[in-house]
Amino acid sequence: MRGGTQVITKRILPWSARVAALVSAAVLGSALAPSRAGAVEPTAEWPGWRGAGGSGVAAGTQLPTAWSASENVTWKIDLPGRGVSSPVVAAGRVYVTCASGYKEKRLHVVCLDAASGSTRWHRQIWATGTTQCHPKTSMAAPTPVTDGGIVAALFASWDAAAFDADGTLLWCRSLARDFPALSNQVGAAASPVLHARIFVCALETDAEARVVGIDGRRGETRWSVVRPAGINWTTPLIFGAETPEPLVLLQSSRGLSAVTLAGGIERWSVEAKLDPIASPTAGAGLIFAPGASTMALRPKPSGSGASSAAPDVVWQSAKVRASTASPLFYEGRLYAVGSSGVLTCADAGTGDVIWQERLKGAFSASPVAADGKLCFINEDGEAAIVDTRAEPRRVGTGAIGESVLASPAVAGGGLFIRTERRIYRVDGKGANASH
């Protein structure tokens, strides 16, 4: 029902007896019925956690360099619940998750108009798994993902759901019922990835650990990989997306492994003491895996006959350290901010440190890059804009007066910042309107 609220309670997906028995989908329609947006330029997209390919880089757009809670804010909106997941942007729409109600049992997926911040649609499901977590996090910790046609979300209660761009429910699953040994003592946070309509979810806990590939449109399990038990918060990374055999990189404290996107078949693994929070990134044919010593790996060429062999270790350095925030590859250099706030810039090909600079505060949000600039937002919501091509390196600041744990999104010239209960769009154009 457009222009009002319609609550639908129904049994989900007769194809599986293991899915959540009931779902409540609340349709909070706007005054204007949403219509499918036309094709947009890639620079206007930020389809998942850390953007296209999980790179943290927005090509062909500008990064705002100054803002406050009231200055250069195009719009800000209150969300119907709390969370720490990042916003994602596609086809002129912003998608974000949040949680509300008693023990965060009510799980929300919200679609906003990217230009105005107005609500296009809003859906809700009930949590079926445990909602116990650390107060700093939320059931809405994993970031949703979209390919423009499918919008899929995973929550820390191990509930997953997918919608089309207009908010029609495609499927909903209770992964906690599928895998009842999954635990959740402090809160899950690994974000899902979506490529070639395969929705990959990392479900790694002390009691049970596995990674599943789910058909993004039908909700059926395509493959399931058992992993060594141990709680892990790293987000999978698609590597070689344009090759005949894309791989899913899976990092844990024990090392890094690669499985095929199509079937979950392990191609190679490397044992190393790596970080269970900061996630891997890639660039220039290399994989950068953060840990006690960050490793740069070069996989064997796809189809070479040796593609199942372990990759070569190009370099390894304890001087390049990431903490909660993941490292960023940009224009031939690797950037990492450690637990003490020291930003390290290293040559991505050799690991040699080029420069270091101390930033203020602690960082949970991973950095983003665009137009030769980097943006780091600390947990107090204070941003440092770093110019990678000139001196002085520090060229801008921003602060909105709220805590920020979620990594920002960059799309269409706008910087989308998510706090616990709000989203801000900053454009740096002098706009002061808010909603």
C-alpha positions in Angstrom: 0.0 0.0 0.0 1.5 3.3 -1.1 1.3 6.4 1.1 0.7 4.5 4.3 1.8 1.4 6.3 0.9 -2.1 5.4 2.0 -5.0 7.7 2.1 -8.4 6.0 2.7 -11.6 8.0 3.2 -14.7 5.9 5.1 -18.0 5.6 8.3 -17.4 3.7 9.6 -19.5 0.8 8.0 -22.9 0.5 11.2 -24.3 -1.1 12.9 -24.6 2.3 11.5 -26.0 5.6 14.4 -24.4 7.4 13.7 -20.8 6.8 12.1 -18.4 9.3 8.5 -19.4 9.8 7.2 -15.9 9.9 8.2 -12.5 8.7 6.7 -9.1 9.2 7.3 -6.8 6.2 6.3 -3.2 7.0 5.9 -1.1 4.0 6.3 2.6 4.8 5.4 4.1 1.5 6.3 7.7 0.5 4.0 10.2 -1.1 5.6 9.3 -4.4 5.6 5.7 -5.5 9.2 4.7 -6.3 10.1 3.9 -9.9 13.1 2.1 -11.2 15.9 4.4 -11.9 17.7 4.3 -15.3 21.3 3.4 -15.9 23.7 5.6 -13.9 27.4 6.2 -14.2 29.7 3.9 -12.2 31.0 6.9 -10.3 27.5 7.2 -8.7 27.7 3.7 -7.3 28.9 2.4 -3.9 27.2 -1.1 -3.9 28.6 -2.7 -0.8 31.0 -2.3 2.2 33.9 -0.2 0.9 32.3 0.3 -2.4 32.9 -1.4 -5.8 35.1 -4.5 -5.3 35.6 -3.7 -1.6 38.3 -1.2 -2.6 37.3 1.8 -0.7 38.0 3.9 -3.8 35.5 6.1 -5.8 36.8 6.8 -9.2 35.9 10.0 -11.1 34.3 11.9 -8.3 35.3 14.5 -5.7 35.6 14.1 -2.0 34.3 16.9 0.2 37.0 18.5 2.3 35.1 20.5 5.0 31.8 20.1 6.9 30.2 20.3 10.3 26.8 19.2 11.7 25.2 22.3 10.1 27.6 23.3 7.3 27.9 21.7 3.9 25.3 19.0 4.9 22.9 18.5 2.0 20.6 16.4 4.1 20.4 14.3 7.3 17.7 11.9 8.4 16.9 10.0 11.5 16.8 6.2 11.1 14.0 4.1 12.7 16.6 2.2 14.8 20.3 2.0 15.6 23.2 0.3 13.9 26.8 0.5 12.8 26.4 -0.9 9.2 27.6 1.3 6.3 25.2 2.9 3.7 25.4 1.6 0.2 24.4 3.6 -2.9 23.1 2.4 -6.3 20.9 3.9 -9.1 20.2 7.1 -7.1 19.2 5.2 -3.9 20.8 4.7 -0.5 20.3 1.4 1.3 21.0 1.0 5.0 20.1 -1.4 7.8 19.2 -0.7 11.5 17.6 -2.5 14.4 15.0 -1.5 17.0 12.7 -2.8 19.7 13.2 -5.1 22.6 16.8 -6.6 22.4 16.9 -5.3 18.8 14.5 -8.0 17.6 13.1 -5.8 14.9 15.4 -5.6 11.9 15.1 -2.9 9.3 16.1 -2.3 5.7 15.6 1.3 4.6 15.8 2.7 1.1 16.4 6.5 0.7 16.5 8.8 -2.2 20.2 9.8 -2.6 19.5 13.3 -3.7 16.9 14.3 -1.1 17.2 11.8 1.7 13.4 11.0 1.5 12.3 7.5 2.3 11.6 5.4 -0.9 10.7 2.2 1.0 11.2 0.6 4.4 11.0 -3.1 5.2 11.1 -5.0 8.5 11.7 -8.6 9.6 11.8 -10.2 13.0 15.0 -11.6 14.3 15.0 -15.4 14.7 18.5 -15.9 16.2 20.0 -14.6 19.3 20.4 -10.8 19.5 23.0 -10.7 22.3 25.9 -8.5 21.5 28.4 -6.0 22.9 26.7 -2.5 23.6 29.1 -0.9 21.1 27.7 -2.9 18.2 24.3 -3.9 17.0 22.3 -6.5 15.1 22.6 -4.0 12.2 26.4 -4.4 12.0 27.0 -6.2 8.7 26.6 -3.8 5.7 24.0 -4.6 3.1 25.0 -5.1 -0.6 23.3 -4.5 -4.0 23.9 -5.1 -7.6 21.2 -2.6 -8.6 18.6 -5.3 -9.0 19.0 -7.3 -5.8 19.3 -5.6 -2.3 20.5 -8.3 0.2 21.1 -7.9 3.9 22.6 -10.0 6.6 22.1 -9.2 10.3 24.1 -10.2 13.4 21.2 -12.4 14.5 22.1 -14.6 11.4 18.9 -13.5 9.6 19.2 -12.7 5.9 16.8 -11.3 3.4 16.8 -10.0 -0.2 14.5 -7.5 -1.9 14.3 -6.1 -5.4 15.1 -2.4 -6.0 11.4 -1.5 -5.3 11.4 -3.3 -2.0 9.5 -6.5 -3.0 10.6 -9.4 -0.8 12.5 -12.0 -2.8 13.4 -14.3 0.1 14.1 -14.4 3.8 16.1 -17.0 5.7 17.0 -17.8 9.3 20.6 -19.0 9.0 20.5 -19.5 12.8 18.0 -22.3 12.2 19.9 -23.7 9.3 23.1 -23.8 11.4 21.9 -24.0 15.0 25.5 -24.3 16.5 26.3 -20.7 15.5 27.0 -18.5 18.5 27.1 -14.8 18.9 28.6 -13.7 22.2 29.7 -10.2 21.3 28.1 -9.6 17.9 28.8 -10.6 14.3 30.0 -7.9 11.9 31.4 -9.5 8.7 29.6 -7.9 5.8 28.2 -10.1 2.9 29.4 -9.7 -0.7 27.4 -10.1 -3.9 28.8 -11.0 -7.3 27.2 -12.7 -10.3 24.1 -13.1 -8.2 25.9 -15.2 -5.5 25.4 -13.8 -2.0 28.4 -14.8 0.2 28.0 -14.7 4.0 30.7 -15.4 6.5 29.3 -17.1 9.6 32.3 -17.7 11.7 32.0 -18.2 15.4 33.6 -20.1 18.3 31.1 -22.9 18.2 30.7 -23.3 14.4 32.2 -21.5 11.5 31.3 -21.7 7.8 30.9 -19.5 4.7 27.9 -20.0 2.5 27.1 -19.0 -1.0 23.4 -18.2 -1.6 21.5 -17.6 -4.8 20.9 -13.9 -4.6 17.5 -14.1 -6.3 16.1 -17.4 -5.0 17.7 -17.7 -1.6 18.8 -21.3 -2.1 22.2 -22.4 -0.8 24.6 -22.9 -3.7 27.5 -24.1 -1.5 28.7 -24.2 2.1 32.3 -24.3 3.3 33.2 -25.4 6.8 35.9 -23.2 8.4 38.1 -23.6 11.5 36.0 -22.7 14.5 36.8 -19.2 15.9 35.1 -15.9 16.0 36.0 -13.7 13.1 34.8 -10.3 11.8 36.6 -9.9 8.5 34.6 -9.3 5.4 35.2 -11.6 2.4 36.8 -10.1 -0.7 36.0 -11.0 -4.4 39.3 -11.3 -6.3 39.5 -11.6 -10.0 35.9 -10.6 -10.6 36.4 -10.3 -14.3 38.2 -13.6 -14.7 36.5 -16.9 -15.7 36.9 -18.1 -12.1 36.4 -15.3 -9.5 37.7 -16.2 -6.1 36.4 -15.4 -2.6 39.2 -14.4 -0.2 38.6 -15.5 3.4 40.8 -14.1 6.1 40.9 -15.2 9.8 43.5 -15.0 12.5 44.9 -18.3 11.2 45.6 -17.1 7.6 44.1 -16.4 4.2 42.3 -18.8 1.9 40.7 -18.6 -1.5 37.6 -20.5 -2.6 35.8 -20.3 -6.0 32.7 -18.1 -6.1 30.8 -20.5 -8.2 31.2 -23.6 -6.0 33.1 -22.8 -2.8 36.0 -25.0 -3.8 39.3 -24.1 -2.1 42.0 -23.1 -4.5 44.8 -22.2 -2.1 45.5 -21.2 1.5 48.3 -19.4 3.3 48.9 -19.9 7.1 49.8 -16.6 8.8 49.0 -14.7 11.9 46.4 -12.2 10.4 43.9 -9.8 11.9 40.4 -11.1 12.6 38.8 -7.6 12.2 40.7 -5.6 9.6 39.9 -7.1 6.2 42.1 -7.7 3.1 42.2 -5.5 0.1 43.7 -5.8 -3.3 45.3 -3.8 -6.1 47.8 -4.0 -9.0 47.5 -7.8 -9.0 48.4 -8.1 -5.3 46.4 -9.1 -2.2 47.2 -7.2 1.0 46.3 -9.1 4.2 46.6 -7.1 7.4 48.0 -8.7 10.6 50.8 -8.6 13.0 52.8 -8.1 9.8 50.9 -7.0 6.7 51.5 -9.4 3.8 51.5 -8.7 0.1 50.7 -11.8 -1.9 50.8 -12.4 -5.7 48.5 -15.3 -6.7 49.3 -17.5 -9.7 47.6 -16.5 -12.9 44.2 -17.9 -13.4 44.1 -20.8 -15.8 47.9 -21.2 -15.7 47.7 -24.7 -14.3 49.3 -23.4 -11.1 46.3 -21.3 -10.0 45.7 -23.8 -7.2 49.2 -23.3 -5.8 49.8 -21.0 -2.8 50.5 -17.4 -3.9 54.0 -15.9 -3.7 54.8 -13.6 -0.7 56.0 -10.4 -2.3 56.7 -8.6 1.0 55.9 -8.7 4.7 56.2 -5.8 7.1 55.4 -5.2 10.7 55.8 -1.5 10.1 52.6 -1.4 8.0 50.0 -2.1 10.7 46.2 -1.9 10.5 43.9 -2.2 13.5 40.1 -2.2 13.3 40.1 0.0 10.2 41.1 -2.0 7.1 44.0 -0.9 4.8 43.5 1.0 1.6 45.3 0.5 -1.7 45.3 3.7 -3.8 47.5 4.8 -6.7 50.3 2.4 -6.1 50.5 2.9 -2.3 49.1 1.1 0.7 47.6 3.1 3.6 47.0 1.7 7.0 46.0 3.4 10.3 47.0 1.5 13.5 45.5 1.4 17.0 47.5 4.4 18.1 46.2 6.5 15.2 49.5 6.5 13.2 48.8 6.6 9.5 51.4 4.7 7.4 51.9 5.2 3.7 53.9 2.4 2.1 55.0 1.5 -1.4 52.5 -1.2 -2.4 55.0 -3.0 -4.5 57.8 -3.2 -1.9 56.3 -2.5 1.5 58.8 0.3 2.1 57.4 3.0 4.3 57.2 6.4 2.5 55.8 8.5 5.3 53.9 8.4 8.6 51.6 10.8 10.2 49.6 10.7 13.5 45.9 11.2 13.2 43.7 12.1 16.1 41.5 9.5 17.9 40.7 5.8 17.5 39.4 4.5 14.2 36.7 1.9 13.6 35.6 3.2 10.2 37.8 2.2 7.3 39.2 5.0 5.1 37.9 5.9 1.6 39.6 7.6 -1.3 38.7 9.8 -4.3 40.2 12.5 -6.4 43.7 12.1 -4.9 42.4 12.4 -1.3 41.8 10.1 1.6 39.1 10.4 4.2 39.6 9.0 7.8 36.8 9.4 10.3 37.5 8.6 13.9 35.1 7.2 16.5 34.2 10.7 17.7 33.0 11.6 14.2 36.0 13.8 13.4 37.4 13.5 9.9 40.9 14.1 8.5 41.2 14.7 4.7 44.7 13.8 3.5 46.0 14.8 0.1 48.1 12.0 -1.4 49.7 14.1 -4.2 50.9 17.3 -2.6 52.1 19.0 0.5 50.7 19.8 3.0 49.1 16.4 3.2 46.3 17.5 5.6 43.9 19.6 3.5 40.6 19.4 5.3 38.6 18.4 8.4 35.0 17.6 9.2 33.0 16.9 12.3 29.4 16.2 12.9 29.4 15.9 16.7 28.3 12.2 16.8 30.1 9.0 17.1 31.0 7.2 13.8 31.9 3.5 13.7 30.6 2.8 10.2 32.8 3.2 7.1 31.4 6.1 4.9 30.2 5.8 1.3 31.3 8.0 -1.6 29.0 8.3 -4.6 28.1 11.0 -7.1 30.2 13.6 -5.3 28.5 13.0 -2.0 30.0 11.6 1.2 27.4 9.5 3.1 28.2 9.3 6.8 26.3 6.9 9.1 26.1 7.5 12.8 24.3 5.2 15.3 20.9 6.7 14.5 21.3 9.0 11.5 22.7 9.3 8.0 24.3 12.5 6.7 25.0 13.4 3.1 27.9 15.9 2.8 28.7 17.5 -0.6 30.9 20.5 0.3 28.8 22.7 -1.9 27.6 25.1 0.8 24.2 23.4 1.1 22.7 23.6 4.6 19.3 22.0 4.0 18.4 19.1 6.2 15.4 16.7 6.6 
